[in-house]
Amino acid sequence: MTDLHAINKAAEAKTMDEGAFPAQTQQPPGLTSEMTPLPDHGEEGWVGRDRLHGLKALITGGDSGIGRAVAIAYAREGADVALSYLPEEESDAQDVKKVVEEAGRTCVLVPGDITEEAIARKVVDDAAGQLGGLNILVNNAGFQWARREGGLADLKTEEMDRTFKTNLYAMFWMSQQALQYLDKGDCIINVSSIQAYDPSVDLIDYAATKAAINNCTVNLAAELGPKGIRVNSVAPGPIWTPLQPATKKAEDMPKFGLNTPLGRPGQPSEMAGAFVFLASPLEASYVSGTVLGVTGGRPVF
């Protein structure tokens, strides 16, 4: 049985030690292997209880961060998984594949840049084809850019394009394509953010996409509910993933996540439970159109 107290203490220790997050940067999209310290994705801590037995899930951004933690948890809960990621993240994806297969589940790798519509749709088709169906779509892939000096005045069109296409367009394209495979009892889980509720000035475009994801989640829940398909969203707070050193300034890292009531950033492993709950056809059978915050205490209302 999982020792939840030990897991929580271990996660806290990783993020509370003075100097645990030294100043560091990477080039986007960033790699887990180059982070100091390495994030906790539940590799050692997550013990499954067969809550997703026999289900098939596609997770975008599944190579690292929250997506990696979700993939590991889903596999240990009995699901087969497909990972969508950028080709340059192949080494991270291979690491996840190994952990998933060690859990006795199938792991399908479907790399590609989902900011391109044809690729986004093909990823869904390839995942469903290789898994033999699709029950869960997790729209987790996201992009932000905080290495700018000001707000609106410093916002570049190419940055805005990448943010909107990654966070919003791909979500629409892939959700639309997934409707060919999803059936009664299946679900879509989107990833919002605390930024939808408490936006940072230097994340003006990113925050806008996350607020839109909340709205889209409610709309899709209303549309797909009569078909028995549930649609929900998870809103993370500051979580230690490659996105942080890859898109923020080096000097921001030592203070990252300290503005939460719990006084620290979260680990990807601390997000996984929300995704397992929302995917469970038993535990969340009457949950749709909601946003579940995992924010270290920052409000999502």
Number of C-alpha atoms within 10 A of each C-alpha: 7 11 10 11 9 11 18 14 10 13 22 17 13 19 22 14 10 10 12 14 21 16 15 18 21 18 11 17 18 21 23 22 14 13 20 13 15 15 24 23 28 22 15 9 18 23 15 18 13 14 19 23 15 14 22 25 31 30 25 30 23 31 30 29 27 29 29 32 27 30 34 30 28 31 28 25 23 21 27 27 31 29 27 29 26 18 12 15 19 15 14 19 26 15 15 25 25 13 18 25 16 13 19 13 20 19 27 21 22 23 22 16 17 26 20 14 16 11 18 25 19 16 27 27 20 16 25 23 12 15 19 11 18 27 22 28 27 27 28 24 25 23 21 25 22 20 15 16 10 13 14 13 8 11 18 10 9 8 14 18 14 18 22 21 20 23 28 22 20 24 27 18 20 23 22 12 17 24 15 13 16 21 17 14 18 23 28 27 25 25 24 29 27 23 22 20 17 13 17 15 13 20 19 19 22 27 23 18 26 25 17 15 25 22 12 20 24 17 14 18 22 16 14 18 17 10 14 18 23 31 29 26 28 23 24 24 23 24 24 27 24 24 23 27 26 23 20 21 17 16 13 18 19 15 14 19 21 15 14 17 12 14 15 21 23 26 25 24 28 23 25 23 16 17 24 20 16 26 30 21 19 12 12 14 17 11 16 24 21 17 23 18 21 23 24 21 13 18 14 18 9
